[in-house]
Amino acid sequence: MLEPLRTDATTTFDLEADVVVVGLGCAGAAATIEAAEAGADVLVLEAAPLGGGTSAMSGGLIYLGGGTPIQEACGYTDTPEDMARFLQVACGPGADPAKVQAYCEGSVAHYHWLVDHGVPFTARFHPEPSREPPDDSGLVFSGGEDSWPFTDIAPPVPRGHHPSHPDSAGGFLMQRLLAAVERTPARVVTDTVAERLAVDGDRVVGVEASVDGRATLVRARRGVVLTAGGFVFNHDMVAEHCPEALRCNVPIGTPHDDGRGIRMAQGVGAATVGLDRVEVGIPLTPPRSLVRGILVNGAGRRFMNEDTYSGRLGQEFLLRQDGQVYFVHDDETFSVNVVGYKPKWVAASAAELEEEIGLPPGSLTDTLDRYNRDAAAGHDTEHHKATEWLRPLEPPYGVVDLRVEKSYYAPFTLGGLATTVDSEVLDGSGVAIPGLFAAGRTTAGIAAGGYVSGISLGDGTFFGRRAGVAAARTSS
């Protein structure tokens, strides 16, 4: 943790504002806009030369639903209740019901807020799930809504909202949100690293930051909003809390995702939730037709339905299968995927593959026999893969090496500060710390144990807005 600076009535501040926002990714931008529009004098401290953060590096999907205009225009009926039922399971275990409910009930209004602040969406559905469309289509399945077990929980409705920009749209989204920030009177100071919080008694009253290498004390008359990202680039924190992520080769974030916001808040007694939780992206599809093959673990056994959300697969690969996973195909089911996966082993029988890969004798043979019987009958009795993706596999077989040491595993942290639905930071007793708010990956948001693509940008902007409003309304 980063111990706070203790101030008193004689302390001299170099800068001051009503609300001080630390970090200018999507959550910080949303907090800044709302605080400024509520009439507060806002000062933003951004460590990088430009705003955007990890949000600008993302695919740009925003998880929205409950009946947005884009959903309706694409022919899908959704309700906040169905959305909440899905998210509670997909983002669990441990997803905060109050946050899920607030987010789902406010999702349509949040869509309109984004549009009103310059983020456009095109009313077109893209059929390939789990990643951003290659064109400017505005809607996609982004969390396994159309696969088991979620098809037993709520009607399958797409909720991945993609801004009107081809392919990855995170940079475009942040351009629009930063332009909205520029339209407010808020001041933005870049190349400024927040070092620790300033407190007067039990109240957070500002931030000590390094500006051009000079210690600068910034007063927050009403509140500080921490939106400084996660901690995937803090080796020590990752090693302590979620060491499995250190095995992965493509951490998602910027060097400023160093846990600074979390550690600053811990210094004033803030509680944390789920620091051991990570999401792991796997670029398995598109094309989705690939899921007609089967995934097996180091024991040569299937372990889940291949047609589910790729992020759910990634967590399973790393956290519960020890990163030892193989993708088995035949000539009819294989095609080169989005990142160019190719078979490492090819053989005329499962027994040959067992020997070449080092799987237990008879394991893959038995797995293929059972799977082929189910596929021929049109029902996956073990893992409930949808009938349309079932097809018996015939030799020769090809196997893609998806072991963590040999493939793309892209982790980022999910845990962070404990907060209320109004983005107040809580202490270990569950009491709000006066003058301190937070949102985005600095917090434990909706995605607790699981994940769906688009929830980081959705959660970050939604609760960032709430943080900005709450801070602006705080008495000085």
N, C-alpha and C positions, 0 to 999 in steps of 0.2 A: 504494500500500500504506500501511498504518498502522503506523508503527514501534512496537515494544513498549516497555513500561515495564520497565526492568531493576531487579530487586530484590536484596536480600541479607538476611542474618540479622537486620539491624537494622530492616528495613522494618516499619512498623505497618499492619495491615489493619483496615478499618472493619467488614467483615463476613466471615464465612467459613463454608464448608460442605465436605463431602467432594466433592461434584459440583456444579458451577455450569453451568446450562443457559442459553444465550443465545437467546431466542426461544421463543414458546409457540404455534406453529401445530401441525399434526398431528405433525411430527417431534419437536418439543420436548416435546409432551405425552407421546408414546410413550417418549421417553428418560427423562423425569421419572418416569413410572409404573414403568418397569423398574428404574431406579436405586434408587428408594425401596423397591420391593418386594424388592430385593436387600440391603436393610439400610443403604443409604447415606443420609447427611444431605444433602438436595438443596435448592439455592436456585436459583430461576428468575428471570432478569432479562428483562422484557418491555417493549419500547419503547412500546407502545400502552397505553391505559387498561384494556383487556381483552385476554385471550388470544384466539386464533382465527386471526389473520393472514389470509393469502391463502386458506388452507384453508377458512375459514368463508365465503368468497365463492364457492367452487367449486360445481360441480354435485353433488359428493359421491360420484361414482362411485369405487369402489376396484377396481383390477384384481387379481382373485384367480382361481385355477383349480387344476388338478391333481386335481379331483374333490371340490369342496366340497359340503356337504349341499344347498345351494341348486341347484347344477348337477344333482346327482343327482335331486332332487325335481322338477326341471323336465324330466327325461328326457334329459339330456345326459351323455355319458361323456367324461371328460377325464383326461389323465395329465400328470405333471410334464414328461415328455419332449416331448409334443406342445406343451405350453405354452412350453417353452424354445425349441423349434424356431421357433415363431411369433415370440416376443419378440426372439430374436436377429436376425431379419431386420426385423421391423416397427420396432424401436427402434434399428436400425443406420443407417448403418455406424458401427462403433466401439463397439457395445454390449459391455460387459465380460462375457465368458463366465462368469467366476467369480461375479459378482454375479447374473447371470441364473439360473445353476444354483442358487445358494443360495436365491434368491427363489422359484423354481418348486418346489424341493423342500420349502420351508417354507411354501408358500402355504396349504395346508389348515390347518396348525397356526396360522397367522396369522389365518385366518378365525375360528377358535375363540377366539383371544386377543381379537379385537375383540368378539365376542359376549359373552365372559366379562367384558369391561369396559364393557358397557352399550350396545353398538351392535347393534340388531336388524335382521334381514333377513326379508323376506316371500318365500316360495317361489312366485313367479309370474314367468313370462317375459313381457317386453314386446317386441313385434315390430319397432317402429321403432328403427333403430340410431343410433349415433353421439352420442346425448345421453341425459340422464337421463329416465326415464319420467315422465309427468304424474301418475301415481298412485304407490302405494307398492310397485309391482312390484320384485322384488329382483334381476332378471337381465336383461341386454341385451347385444347385440353392440356393442362400444365401440371397436374398432380395425381394422375391415375384415377380420375373420377370415373372413367369408363372401364375400369378393370376391378377384379375381385381383390380385396373384400369390400371395396367401397360401393360397388353396384348393389350390395345387400344393405347398405346403410342409407343411401339417398339416390334419387334419380341422377343418372350421369349427365351432367351439364358442364360445358366448358366455361372456365372463369379466368383463364389467362388473357389479360387485356394487353395488347401490343400496340404501342404508339405508332402513328402513321409514318414509319420509316423502315426501309428494307433491312431485314436481318437484325443483327444486334442493335438495339435502340436505346441502350443505357446512356450513351453520350448525347443522343438527341434529346432524351427526356431531361437530362440535367441542363442542357442548353436552354430548354424552355423554362425550367424551374429557376435557374439562375437569372434568366431575363426577367422573370417575375420578381425576384429579389431586387434586381436593379430598379424596378419601377416603384419600389418603396423607398422611404427615406433612410433605411437601415444602412449602417456603415460596415464595411467589410475590410478587415486587416489581414492580409495574407503573410505567408512565411513567418507565422507566429505560433510558437509551440507553448501550449498551456502546461505549466509545471505542477501547480497544486492549487487547491481551493483556498480562499481566504474566509475566515470565520470570525464572527463577533459573538462570543458566548456559544450558544448552540445553533446559531443561524449562519447560513452561507451568505456572505456579503460580496463575494467577488472571486477573482482568479489572479494568481501570479503567473505571468507568461514571459517568455523570452522573445523579444522583438529585436531582430538584427543583433542577437547575442547580448542584448541588454535586458536585465530584469525589469519588468514593467508590471505595476500593480493596477489592476482594473477593477473598479467598483461596480457592483450590480445592485442598483437601488431596490429592485423587486425580486429578481431571481436569476440564477444561472441554469442554463439548459445544456446538458452534456449530450452531444450527438457525435461522438468521436470515433465510432466504428468498434469493431470487435478486437480480438487479440491473437489472430492466427499468425501474425508476424512477431509475436513475443515468444521466443523459444522457451524461456524458463516457465512462463505461464502455461504454454501448451504441454510441456513436459510434466508439469505438476498436475494439471487437470484433465487433459485428454491426449495422452502420449501417443495413442494410435495414429493421430493426425501427422505425427512426425515421419511416419512411414510413406506418406503420400508425396507425390512429386510436383503437384501443381496447386499450391495454396492460393486461394482466391482472396485478393485484397490488395492493399498498398502497404508500403512500409509503415505508414501511420496507423495501421490496424495493430497497434502495439499494446492495447489494453489500458492506455493512459487514462481515459475517462473513467473506467472501472476502478482503477487503483486510486485515482484522486478521490472518488466518492467513498471508497473503503476507508480512506484516511479520516473521514468525518463520521464513520460508523455505519455506512450503508451496507445493507444485506445484499447478497448475490444469490442467484438461482441458476442451477444447471450448467455450471462452468465445465462440466465433463461432457456436455453434449456437442456434437459436431454434425454437420451435414457433409455428405461426400458425393460430389457430382461425378457421374459416369457417362461418357459420350457413347452410349450403346446404339441409339437410333437417332435420326432416321437413316434408312427407311425402316418403318415399323414392321415390314414384312420379315425382317430378320428374326423377330420373336418366334417364328415357327421353329427355330432351333431350340436347344435346351441348354440351360446352365447347370453345371455340376460343380461340387466342391472338391476338396482334396481327398474326400472319401469316395469320390465317383458317384455321388448321389445328388439328385435334384433337391432344392431347398425352398423354392418359391416360384410363383407364376412369372414367367418371362415377360408377359405383356404389361406388367405394372410400370409405374412411374420410375424413370431411371435414377432419380435421387433416392428413392426407397431401395432400389437395388444396390446403389453405392453404399448406403449405410449397412445393409446386410452383408455385402462383400467384405467390408473392412472390419466391422465391429463384431459380427457373429460368425463369419466364415474365415476369419484370420487372413483375409486377403488372398485366399487360395481358391481361385475360381477359373473355370474353363467353359468356353462356349462351343457346343458341338453342333455341327451342321452336316447336311449332305449337299449334293450338287444343286438340288431344286430349291433349297431354302437359303443358300448363301448368296450374299451380294456385299460389295464393299460399302461400308457405312460412312457416316459423315466425316470421320477422322482417318479413314483408310485402314480399318482393321483387316487383317489377312490371316489365314490359317497358318499356324506354326507347324502343326503335325497333320499329315494326311495318311490314312491307312484304309485297307480293305475290310478290316474287322475291328470290333470293339476290343477284342483281346489284344490285338497289336497296339492299339492306342494305350491300353492300360500299361503295357510294358514300356512303351516309349515315353509316356508322360510320368510314369511312376505311381499310377493309381493302384489300389489294392486289386489283386487278381479276381476277376469275376464281377467287380463292382459296376463298371460301366456297361458291361454286357447285360447284367440284370436290370440296370436302370433303363437302358434302351428297350429291352423286351417289355417291361411294364409300361413305359411311356407309349410305345408303338401300339400295344393292345388298347390303351385308352384312346389314343388318337384315332385308331380305326373305328372305335365305337362312338367317337365324337363327344367324349366326356372325360375331362382331366380329373380323375377321382382324387389325386394326391394334392394338387395345388391350384385347381380351378382356373386354369388358363382358358380364355374364351374360345368357344368352338371354332370360330373363324380362323384362329391361328394354330389349330391342331392339324398335324399332318405326320403320318409315320415317316421316320427317317430311315433311309436305305443306304447301304455302302455304295461307293467309298465315302468315308467320313472325313471332314476337316474340323480341326479344333483351333479356336483362337485363344491365345494365352492371355487371360485377364488377371493374372496374379498382380498384386500391388507393386511388386518390384519391376514388372514388365509392361505395365499399361498406365493409362491416364487415370489418376485419382485426384480429384480437386476438392479439398476440404475447406470449410470455414466454420468458425465457432458460432454456436447458437446461444450460449449462456451469457448472463450479464447481470446488471443491477435489477433488484426487485423494485417494481413500480406499480402504482395504482392505474386505474383506467384513465385517469387524468394526468398520467405521466409524472406524478410526484414520486421522488425516490424515498424508499422506506428504509428504516433502520432495522436492527436485528429483532426489535420488539414489534415490528409491523406498524410503527408510527412514522408519519411523513417527516422528513428532515426539512425544517423551514428554509425556504429560499432555494431548494435544489430540485431540479427536474431532469428528465432524461428520456431519450427515445432512440429507436434504431438498434443497430447491433450492439451498442453499448449496454442495452437492456436485455432482460429475458422477455422476449416478446411472445407472439402467438405460437411460433414454431418452438416447441419445447423439446420433445423427443424426436418428432418427425418433421417433414418439410414438404412444401409444394412450391414449385417455381412461381415466383411473383409475390410471395408473401413477405419477403424482406423489403421490397420497394413499397408494397401496399401497407404493411404494418408500420414501416418507417415514416412514410408520409402522413398516415392517418394519426398515429400517436405523436408524431412530431408536431402536427397541427395542435393537438390537445396540449402538448407541453408549452407551445408558444402562447396559447390563450391563457392557460393557467398561470404562467409566469407574469404575463402582462397584467393580470387581474390581482396579483398579490400586492398587499399593502407594503409600502416602502418603510 
